[in-house]
Amino acid sequence: MTASASLADVRIDVLGDGDAGDRLAEAVRAGLGRAPKEVPPKLLYDERGSELFDRITELPEYYPTRCERAILNRHAPEIVAATEAEELLELGSGVASKTRALLYAMAGAGTLRRYLPLDVDRSVVERSGEELTALYPGLAVHGLVGDFGRDLSGVPEPDGWRLVAFLGGTIGNLYAPERVGLLRRLAALMRERDRLLLGADLVKDESRLLAAYDDAQGVTRAFTANVLRVIDRELGADFDQDGFEPFARWDGDAQRIELGLRARWDQRVRIAALEGLEVAFAAGEELRTEVSTKFTRGGLERELAEAGFEIERFRCDKQGLFSVTLARPVAFGSSPGGGSHDGSTTG
C-alpha cells in the first residue's frame, strides 16, 4: 500500500501496509520477550533523540561522521565517474547530510536526475526535498517514508543507472542475519550497472571505541536514556526514568559496541498499548537499545559476497577508522566502463 502527496516539486510516498503505531507496538512486545530484553533502535530517534544524535556527531570523541564525510568529499567525483549514476537512492537518509558530496558530484558531472530519500521520519524527507530542489533546479525528488528493513518492495523502478547509498555505519546496527537479508534484498532490486555504496565502521582500539559511545559530556548517555520517554509517550508505558542507568560496552567476540539501560533495582513496567502488558526487570537486568558492529575489510567482503555483491572500491579515511565501499551485484557481468577493480585503501 502506498499513499502519495505532493509538496512543491517533491513527491512523497508512504510505504508499507498497516498502521505504523501497531508495527512499533508489536516490535516492542517482541523485543521485551527476548533475552536479553531489547527495543527497536528507531525508538531512539524522536525529535529530542535526533537533536541529541546531531550533538553526538559533533563531539570530539565521535569520529564516524567526520571520517565518512572526509572520504566522500575526497572520493565522490571518482565514485560518480565510475558508476555514471543518474539517480541516488539513500536508505536512512535523514536530511541528506551524508550524501551532499555525492549529489554535488553528480550535478557537476551532469548526470543527476533523481534523488530518492528513504526514512521513517516524513518531516526530514520533506525538508531534504525542499532544500535539494531549491539547490538543484530540475532535480526530481521522490521521497519514501518507510522502514528500509521491511519496505524495500515499495521502492519505485529506477529512472536511470542507480547508486544505492547506505551510509553512516547504519549497517552495523543490524545483527548478522539481518545484514545479509537486507543486502540480498538490495541486490535483488539492482541491475547490471547499479551500484551499492556502503559506509561501515572499522575494528579499532577498544578505548577509542568506548570513548565514541560514552563521551565525557554524557550526550550519548542522554540519547540512550531518552528511549524510555519515547516508549512512555508512544505506548503509554510507566518506566521510572530514574530507575535505569545507561551503559556502553565492547564485545570483542562479536566485534560490536552494545548500548542500553540497566535496571537500578527490581521493578515492574506496565505498557498500556500492549493490552496492559507488565514487564518485570530484576536489579541489574539490561534493556538493550542498540548494537554497533565494527568490521574488517575481510569481514565486509565475506558478508557482501554472501549477499551477492563484489567489492569494486574500498576507501578509508587517513587514519583507517572508517570505510566506504563501492560494490556491484555479481549476478551480472563486468563493471561499467571506466570503473576499476583496484579495491585499494586510501590512507
C-alpha positions in Angstrom: 0.0 0.0 0.0 1.4 3.4 -1.0 0.0 6.8 -0.2 1.1 9.8 -2.3 1.2 13.5 -1.7 2.9 16.5 -3.5 5.0 19.2 -1.9 6.2 21.8 -4.4 8.3 19.8 -6.8 8.7 16.9 -4.4 6.7 13.6 -4.4 6.3 11.8 -1.1 5.1 8.2 -0.9 4.3 6.4 2.4 5.3 2.8 2.1 4.1 -0.4 3.8 0.9 -1.9 4.9 -0.7 -1.5 8.3 -0.5 1.2 11.0 3.0 2.3 11.9 1.9 2.5 15.6 0.8 -1.1 15.5 4.0 -2.2 13.9 6.0 -0.4 16.6 4.0 -1.8 19.4 4.5 -5.4 18.1 8.2 -4.8 17.7 8.4 -3.6 21.3 6.4 -6.6 22.5 8.7 -9.0 20.7 11.8 -7.3 21.9 10.8 -7.3 25.5 10.1 -11.0 25.3 13.7 -11.8 24.3 16.8 -12.4 26.5 18.3 -10.0 26.8 15.4 -7.6 26.5 15.7 -5.1 23.7 13.8 -2.4 21.9 14.0 -1.2 18.3 16.7 1.4 17.7 14.3 3.5 15.7 12.7 4.5 19.1 15.9 6.5 19.8 15.1 9.0 17.0 12.2 11.1 18.1 12.6 14.9 17.9 14.7 15.1 21.1 16.7 12.0 20.2 17.5 13.3 16.7 18.7 16.6 18.3 20.9 14.6 20.7 22.3 12.5 18.0 23.2 15.6 16.0 25.1 16.8 19.0 26.8 13.4 19.2 28.1 13.7 15.7 29.9 16.9 16.6 31.6 15.6 19.7 35.4 15.3 19.6 35.2 11.6 20.6 32.8 10.6 17.9 34.8 10.1 14.7 32.4 8.2 12.3 30.6 11.2 10.9 33.7 13.2 10.3 35.6 10.3 8.8 32.9 9.3 6.4 32.4 12.9 5.3 36.1 13.2 4.6 36.1 10.0 2.5 33.0 11.2 0.5 34.4 14.7 0.0 37.6 13.2 -1.4 36.2 10.4 -3.5 32.7 11.4 -4.6 33.9 12.5 -8.0 35.7 9.2 -8.5 32.6 7.2 -7.4 30.3 9.2 -9.7 32.7 8.8 -12.7 33.0 5.1 -12.1 29.2 4.4 -11.8 27.8 7.1 -14.1 24.9 7.1 -11.7 21.9 9.1 -12.7 19.9 8.7 -9.5 20.6 8.2 -5.9 18.6 6.0 -3.5 19.6 6.7 0.1 18.5 4.4 2.9 18.0 6.1 6.3 18.5 9.4 4.6 17.7 11.9 7.3 18.2 15.4 5.8 20.7 14.0 3.2 23.7 15.4 5.1 25.7 12.2 4.4 25.1 12.3 0.6 25.6 16.0 -0.2 29.0 15.4 -1.6 27.6 12.7 -3.9 24.8 14.9 -5.1 27.2 17.7 -5.7 29.5 15.4 -7.7 26.6 14.0 -9.7 25.3 17.5 -10.5 28.8 18.6 -11.5 29.1 15.6 -13.9 25.7 16.5 -15.4 24.2 13.1 -14.5 21.9 14.0 -11.5 18.3 13.3 -12.4 16.5 12.0 -9.3 17.1 11.6 -5.6 15.1 9.0 -3.6 15.5 9.5 0.2 14.0 6.7 2.3 13.5 7.4 6.0 10.9 6.6 8.8 10.5 10.4 9.5 8.4 12.1 7.0 9.4 15.6 8.2 13.1 15.0 7.3 12.2 13.6 3.9 10.1 16.7 3.1 12.8 19.0 4.5 15.6 17.5 2.4 13.3 17.5 -0.7 12.6 21.2 -0.3 16.3 22.1 0.2 17.6 20.0 -2.6 15.1 21.1 -5.3 16.0 24.6 -4.4 19.7 23.9 -4.6 19.4 21.8 -7.8 16.7 23.2 -10.1 15.2 20.5 -12.2 16.1 17.7 -9.8 13.3 15.2 -9.2 12.9 14.2 -5.5 10.8 11.1 -4.8 10.7 10.8 -1.1 9.9 7.5 0.5 8.6 7.3 4.1 9.1 3.8 5.5 11.4 1.2 7.1 14.2 0.1 4.9 14.2 -3.2 6.7 10.8 -4.1 5.5 9.5 -1.7 2.9 12.0 -2.1 0.0 9.4 -3.7 -2.2 7.8 -0.2 -2.4 10.8 1.4 -3.9 10.0 2.6 -7.4 11.6 1.3 -10.6 14.9 3.0 -11.5 14.9 6.0 -13.8 18.5 5.7 -15.0 21.5 4.0 -13.5 21.1 3.9 -9.8 23.5 4.3 -6.9 22.2 3.0 -3.6 23.7 4.7 -0.6 23.6 3.0 2.9 25.9 5.2 4.9 26.6 6.3 8.5 27.7 2.9 9.6 24.0 2.0 10.0 24.7 -1.5 8.6 26.4 -2.2 11.9 23.1 -1.6 13.8 21.7 -4.8 12.4 22.5 -8.3 13.5 24.4 -10.5 11.1 21.3 -12.4 9.6 19.5 -9.0 9.2 22.5 -7.5 7.5 22.8 -10.3 4.9 19.0 -10.4 4.4 18.8 -6.6 3.7 21.8 -6.7 1.4 20.2 -9.6 -0.5 17.0 -7.7 -0.9 19.0 -4.7 -2.2 20.9 -6.9 -4.7 17.6 -8.2 -6.0 16.5 -4.6 -6.8 19.6 -3.8 -8.7 20.6 -4.1 -12.4 23.9 -4.7 -14.0 25.2 -1.1 -13.8 23.6 -0.2 -10.5 25.9 0.0 -7.5 25.8 -0.1 -3.7 27.8 2.4 -1.6 28.2 1.2 1.9 29.5 3.1 4.9 30.9 0.8 7.7 32.9 1.5 10.9 36.1 -0.5 11.3 37.5 -2.5 14.2 40.0 -0.5 16.2 41.3 0.1 19.7 38.7 -0.6 22.4 39.4 2.6 24.3 38.7 4.7 21.2 35.5 2.8 20.5 34.2 3.2 24.1 35.1 6.9 24.1 33.0 7.4 21.0 29.9 5.8 22.6 30.4 7.0 26.2 31.5 10.6 25.7 32.8 12.9 28.5 29.8 15.2 28.2 27.3 12.4 28.7 25.4 13.2 25.5 25.3 9.6 24.4 24.0 8.5 27.8 21.2 11.1 27.5 20.5 9.8 24.0 20.2 6.2 25.2 18.0 7.2 28.2 15.6 9.2 26.0 14.2 5.9 24.7 12.3 5.4 27.9 10.5 8.7 27.4 9.6 7.7 23.9 8.1 4.4 25.0 6.2 6.1 27.8 4.8 8.6 25.3 4.1 6.4 22.3 2.9 3.2 24.1 1.6 4.5 27.4 4.3 2.9 29.5 5.2 3.9 33.0 9.0 3.5 33.0 10.7 5.1 36.0 13.2 7.5 34.3 15.5 7.3 37.4 15.3 3.5 37.6 17.7 2.8 34.8 21.4 3.6 34.2 22.8 3.8 30.6 25.7 1.6 29.7 28.1 1.1 26.7 30.5 -1.8 26.4 32.6 -3.5 23.8 32.0 -7.2 22.9 35.3 -8.3 21.4 33.9 -11.7 20.3 31.0 -10.2 18.4 33.1 -7.2 17.4 30.4 -4.7 18.4 29.5 -2.0 20.8 26.4 -2.7 22.9 24.3 0.1 24.3 21.4 0.0 26.6 20.0 0.6 30.1 20.5 -1.4 33.3 17.8 -1.5 36.0 19.0 0.0 39.2 16.5 -2.0 41.3 13.7 -4.6 40.9 10.8 -3.1 39.2 7.7 -3.7 37.0 6.7 -1.7 34.0 3.2 -1.5 32.6 2.6 -0.8 28.9 -0.9 0.3 28.1 -0.7 0.0 24.3 0.3 -3.7 24.7 -3.0 -4.6 26.5 -1.6 -3.5 29.8 1.4 -5.9 29.5 3.5 -5.9 32.6 7.3 -6.5 32.2 9.5 -7.3 35.2 13.1 -6.1 35.5 15.4 -7.5 38.1 18.0 -5.3 39.6 21.0 -5.2 37.2 18.9 -6.6 34.3 19.6 -4.9 30.9 17.4 -3.4 28.2 19.5 -3.3 25.0 18.7 -0.3 22.8 21.3 -0.6 20.1 24.3 -2.6 18.8 27.0 -1.1 16.5 29.1 -3.8 14.8 32.6 -2.9 13.6 34.1 -4.6 10.6 37.4 -5.6 8.9 37.8 -5.4 5.2 37.7 -9.2 5.0 34.6 -9.4 7.1 32.8 -6.9 4.8 34.0 -8.7 1.7 32.6 -12.0 3.1 29.2 -10.6 4.0 28.8 -8.7 0.7 29.7 -11.9 -1.2 27.2 -13.9 0.8 24.5 -11.4 -0.2 25.5 -11.3 -3.9 28.0 -8.4 -4.1 31.6 -7.9 -5.1 33.8 -5.1 -3.9 35.0 -2.7 -6.6 36.5 0.0 -4.4 37.3 0.2 -0.7 38.1 3.6 0.7 39.2 4.6 4.2 39.9 7.9 5.9 43.6 8.7 6.5 43.6 7.1 10.0 41.9 3.9 8.8 39.0 4.4 11.2 36.0 4.2 8.8 35.3 2.8 5.4 33.2 3.5 2.3 32.8 0.5 -0.1 31.5 0.5 -3.6 30.1 -2.9 -4.6 28.4 -4.3 -7.6 25.8 -7.1 -7.8 27.7 -10.2 -9.0 24.8 -11.8 -10.9 25.8 -9.6 -13.8 28.9 -9.1 -15.9 31.8 -6.7 -15.7 31.8 -3.3 -14.1 30.6 -0.2 -16.1 33.1 1.5 -18.4 35.9 3.3 -16.6 35.3 1.5 -13.3 38.4 -0.2 -11.9 38.6 -3.1 -9.5 41.6 -1.8 -7.6 40.0 -2.3 -4.2 42.6 0.0 -2.8 42.6 1.7 0.5 43.3 5.4 0.8 45.5 6.3 3.7 
